[in-house]
Amino acid sequence: MADAPTDILATVTEIVAEEAGVDTSLVTPTSRFADDLDIDSLGLLTIATQLEERFGVTLDDALIPSLPTVGALVDLVGTKKA
């Protein structure tokens, strides 16, 4: 059974908040990794690895650093889950 988009968002939010060291309430789909959450490309790859393990998907490492927002990452995971 595929995860609902809200389940993906909740999981991404939890992992991103942990990596950024912030409360989950501060992570929204429009949150920008670098500007809003101070997450660099290495942090993004760490997040991607955790998401790959959690959802059993493979994310393209070349795409990860170019993702601008949390919502873009949620969309990427969603397309891989489909």
Buried (B, 14 or more C-beta within 10 A) or exposed (E): EEBEEEEBBBBBBBBBBBBBEBEBEEBEBEBBBEEBBEBEEEBBBBBBBBBBEBBEBEBEEEEBBEBEBBBBBBBBBBEBBE
